Amino acid sequence: MPFSHRIQAVEGSKSVGLASLVGKLKSEGHDIIGLHVGEPDFPPPQEVIEATQKALSDLQVRYSLVPGIPELREAIADRFSSRSGKKVNLENILVSNGSKQILYNIFQCFIHEGDEVIIPAPYWVTFPESIKLAGGTPVIVKSRDDLGLDLEAIEEAITPKTKMILFNTPNNPSSAVYAKEDLLKVGELAKKHDLLVVSDEAYESLVFEPNVHTSIASLSDDLFQRTITVQTLSKSHCLTGYRVGYMIAPTKFIEPVNKLQSHLNGNVCTFAQYGALKALTMDQTYFEDMVATMVKRKDLAYGLTKEIFKCHEPQGAFYLFPSLDGYEDRFKTCNEAAEFILKEAKVALLPGSAFGIDGYLRISFASHEDVLTEALGRIKEALK
């Protein structure tokens, strides 16, 4: 049976593929440590679990409004307003099945066949494939050596076919937090060329001092009017399996995405929305403590990684993105390096090629300190 041209043009998620391989190896008895997973190992707090259970007991199992229950949208609006300084309300919020679906919906609504989308590399693995599914063309541009935005490269990539600029900050996989000054310049380019900006901010709560996260939509009224901000509760509130992500945007952008979603999934799981509401409205100490723990893990993992690879200190998220500089004689590509480490050290990492850039590896430090120490010790020994 022939498949559509769209799906034939798309590659499967390399992160999901590696997770399947690691699961298979573990089932065969191999002692694999997985530092490839982009997921905090903290469970949801008990209050969130109880709120979810109560929603089930109260029979909150029917359809909700397509953009989400009003209480959750109000809580999201309040959070964004207080953290970014840009006042929004529930009409500026649409809730969907994680940021993946939000991004898919955005591209389906705003990309015409052949439109170009500029993406700085490294990028999240789903970006280019989701754009292809919408009939668009991903245009990958390099970042600076420090993995910050290369504004000249972005400007040079703009053509009459360019529709939008897409990036994520804090960045997955590099953990770079894009500077406010650079975001302002991106905004100037977007205004000059009448482009849409899509800012994926899944890790906005995981930023390490002295770095500061800036939502580009908050920098001016004009930028807000041409920006869609994508966030999620997966990383910030330990709700990866709840699949609750959302977009923040002018109502002119909410309306078409709401129309599309009404024909796809409709609403996000209703009782999961009530659990997410509790996560946002409860005392935030649990989540603040999680960030403090991530700082300790970052310091430990960064110190150990520097003994093996050249590496920038993470500014946000929970990844290290070491360079393979100095290992060129041993590995022709980062794929070879990741395969060697999996085979010899029994540690799973993702190669930089999954994120559009060769010569790097992504290491997640969202695991317990003992796991990080063991895994990085194995890698160091294997690479002697």
C-alpha positions, -999 to 999 in steps of 0.1 A, spaced: 0 0 0 15 34 -10 20 59 18 16 97 13 44 118 0 43 138 33 50 109 56 76 95 32 95 128 36 96 126 74 121 107 95 110 90 127 121 107 160 156 97 168 150 102 205 120 78 204 139 54 183 168 53 208 144 49 237 130 18 220 165 4 214 175 10 250 143 -7 262 151 -38 240 187 -40 253 176 -38 289 151 -65 283 179 -87 270 198 -82 303 222 -54 293 230 -29 321 223 3 302 222 37 318 200 61 299 212 97 297 193 102 265 159 109 281 146 144 282 124 139 312 128 149 349 129 119 373 107 137 398 71 124 401 42 149 402 36 161 438 9 142 458 -14 172 456 -15 170 418 -22 133 419 -50 138 444 -65 166 423 -64 143 393 -81 115 412 -107 139 426 -115 151 391 -121 115 381 -143 109 412 -162 140 403 -168 126 369 -148 153 350 -145 129 321 -167 146 295 -156 169 267 -143 202 277 -140 234 256 -116 229 228 -90 255 240 -91 241 275 -111 246 307 -113 283 316 -98 279 351 -66 263 336 -63 289 309 -67 317 335 -40 301 356 -17 298 326 -24 334 316 -16 346 352 17 326 352 29 340 319 19 375 329 37 374 362 68 357 348 72 377 316 57 411 325 34 409 295 -3 409 305 -24 383 288 -58 367 295 -75 334 290 -85 344 254 -48 344 246 -44 307 257 -50 274 239 -43 241 256 -33 211 236 -17 176 239 18 188 248 39 213 229 44 187 201 7 190 190 7 228 195 36 231 171 20 207 146 -12 227 148 6 260 143 25 248 112 -7 233 97 -25 266 102 2 291 90 24 273 65 15 273 28 31 247 5 67 257 -1 69 283 27 103 284 43 109 283 81 142 294 95 155 272 123 188 278 141 207 246 147 209 228 171 172 225 173 146 202 188 143 170 168 106 175 160 109 210 144 119 201 108 97 170 105 66 188 117 72 216 92 76 190 64 43 175 73 27 209 68 43 212 33 69 237 44 106 237 39 129 238 70 159 262 64 186 253 89 211 280 99 242 276 120 246 291 155 276 308 168 305 289 183 291 295 217 258 281 204 240 314 207 219 329 178 239 338 147 219 368 136 238 373 104 232 338 94 195 342 101 192 374 81 211 358 52 187 329 51 156 351 47 141 349 12 107 360 -3 95 325 6 103 328 43 72 326 65 85 323 101 115 320 124 113 291 148 136 285 179 136 272 214 150 288 244 164 275 268 176 254 239 173 216 237 199 202 232 225 229 238 210 244 270 218 279 257 195 306 269 192 332 242 201 367 252 175 395 253 196 416 230 196 388 204 159 383 207 153 420 201 173 417 169 153 387 158 122 408 164 136 436 142 142 411 114 107 397 118 92 432 116 114 442 87 104 411 66 69 407 80 76 373 95 59 352 122 80 342 152 74 309 170 92 306 203 93 272 220 99 277 257 94 243 272 123 248 296 115 284 306 115 276 344 148 257 342 173 286 340 205 288 360 218 320 375 231 344 363 212 336 331 177 350 326 149 337 304 132 362 281 100 356 263 104 374 230 66 381 229 71 403 260 96 427 245 71 449 226 34 451 216 45 447 180 64 415 187 35 401 207 13 406 177 36 385 155 47 359 180 33 325 191 48 313 224 47 276 231 51 263 266 43 230 285 39 216 320 59 185 311 93 198 323 84 226 347 58 207 367 68 170 361 37 162 340 52 146 309 26 119 307 -3 143 313 3 158 278 -6 194 287 11 220 266 -3 254 255 2 284 232 1 320 242 -7 344 213 -30 371 201 -66 359 195 -61 363 157 -36 333 160 -57 314 186 -88 313 164 -74 292 135 -56 268 157 -87 264 178 -106 256 146 -80 230 135 -79 214 170 -117 211 170 -113 186 141 -83 167 156 -83 158 193 -109 183 204 -98 189 240 -70 177 262 -80 149 286 -104 167 309 -93 152 342 -56 158 333 -64 195 329 -76 196 365 -44 180 376 -25 206 356 -46 233 372 -36 221 406 1 221 396 -1 257 386 -21 270 416 -6 250 445 24 262 465 54 261 441 80 251 466 81 215 453 90 227 418 115 253 430 132 225 450 134 205 418 152 233 400 176 236 430 183 199 426 189 203 389 215 230 397 234 205 418 232 179 392 243 204 365 273 213 386 282 176 392 277 165 356 294 195 341 325 190 363 327 153 353 320 160 316 348 186 314 372 158 323 362 140 291 350 165 265 351 202 257 318 215 269 300 248 275 284 252 309 246 247 307 226 279 310 192 262 313 172 230 306 189 198 318 214 189 291 251 190 285 261 193 248 298 184 247 319 188 216 339 159 201 369 182 194 400 161 201 383 128 191 383 133 153 408 105 149 386 81 167 352 90 154 342 102 119 308 113 131 289 119 164 268 89 155 298 67 156 308 82 190 273 76 204 272 40 191 307 33 206 296 47 240 264 26 240 284 -5 231 315 -1 253 302 20 282 266 8 282 255 45 284 228 58 260 233 93 246 219 111 216 242 123 188 242 159 178 231 149 143 196 143 157 195 180 164 209 191 131 246 195 141 274 170 139 304 168 163 284 169 195 266 146 220 236 154 241 238 142 278 208 146 300 216 153 337 179 148 348 189 117 368 201 111 403 237 121 412 248 85 417 235 76 382 254 106 367 286 97 385 284 61 374 275 68 338 301 95 332 327 73 349 319 46 324 323 70 295 356 83 307 369 47 311 357 36 277 373 66 260 408 62 276 
